[in-house]
Amino acid sequence: MNTDITIITAIIFFVSGALLLVASFALLRFQKIPHMLYARLHILGVVDAACILLLVFLGKPIIALVAVLYFILTPVAVHSIAKSHYDGGAGDDY
């Protein structure tokens, strides 16, 4: 019974990592179009949130706690990056 849970946990971690890796490589395909930074941040935020939700459903309390904290802090970090880029007038080089 314990082996089944370990295998399911490994599969969830593998799927989460694969999704993040695919999303990261997909972002490299974008050309340097003005205001594309915001679209990139949105895509990463959505994929990141999906992977975090997978971690919450593992059932282990410490992993769920870390996932909830990460689920709260990630949107704040993404918003801060976008806001600083917008306010700083960094130009359209991203």
Backbone hydrogen bonds, N-H to C=O, Kabsch-Sander energy under -0.5 kcal/mol:
donor,donor_aa,acceptor,acceptor_aa,energy
5,I,1,M,-1.4
6,T,2,N,-1.9
7,I,3,T,-2.2
8,I,4,D,-2.3
9,T,5,I,-2.5
10,A,6,T,-2.3
11,I,7,I,-2.3
12,I,8,I,-2.3
13,F,9,T,-2.5
14,F,10,A,-2.4
15,V,11,I,-2.7
16,S,12,I,-2.5
17,G,13,F,-2.5
18,A,14,F,-2.5
19,L,15,V,-2.5
20,L,16,S,-2.1
21,L,17,G,-2.3
22,V,18,A,-2.7
23,A,19,L,-2.4
24,S,20,L,-2.1
25,F,21,L,-2.3
26,A,22,V,-2.2
27,L,23,A,-1.4
28,L,24,S,-0.7
28,L,25,F,-0.5
29,R,26,A,-1.1
30,F,27,L,-1.0
33,I,31,Q,-2.1
36,M,33,I,-1.8
38,Y,35,H,-0.5
39,A,35,H,-0.7
40,R,36,M,-2.4
41,L,37,L,-2.5
42,H,38,Y,-2.0
43,I,39,A,-2.3
44,L,40,R,-2.4
45,G,41,L,-2.2
46,V,42,H,-2.3
47,V,43,I,-2.4
48,D,44,L,-2.5
49,A,45,G,-2.1
50,A,46,V,-2.1
51,C,47,V,-2.2
52,I,48,D,-2.1
53,L,49,A,-2.2
54,L,50,A,-1.5
55,L,51,C,-1.6
56,V,52,I,-1.9
57,F,53,L,-1.3
58,L,55,L,-1.4
59,G,56,V,-0.9
64,A,60,K,-2.4
65,L,61,P,-2.4
66,V,62,I,-2.2
67,A,63,I,-2.5
68,V,64,A,-2.4
69,L,65,L,-2.3
70,Y,66,V,-2.5
71,F,67,A,-2.5
72,I,68,V,-1.6
73,L,69,L,-2.5
74,T,70,Y,-2.4
76,V,72,I,-0.8
77,A,73,L,-2.2
78,V,74,T,-2.6
79,H,75,P,-2.5
80,S,76,V,-2.2
81,I,77,A,-2.2
82,A,78,V,-2.2
83,K,79,H,-2.8
84,S,80,S,-2.4
85,H,81,I,-1.9
86,Y,82,A,-2.3
87,D,83,K,-2.9
88,G,84,S,-2.1
89,G,85,H,-0.8
90,A,85,H,-1.2
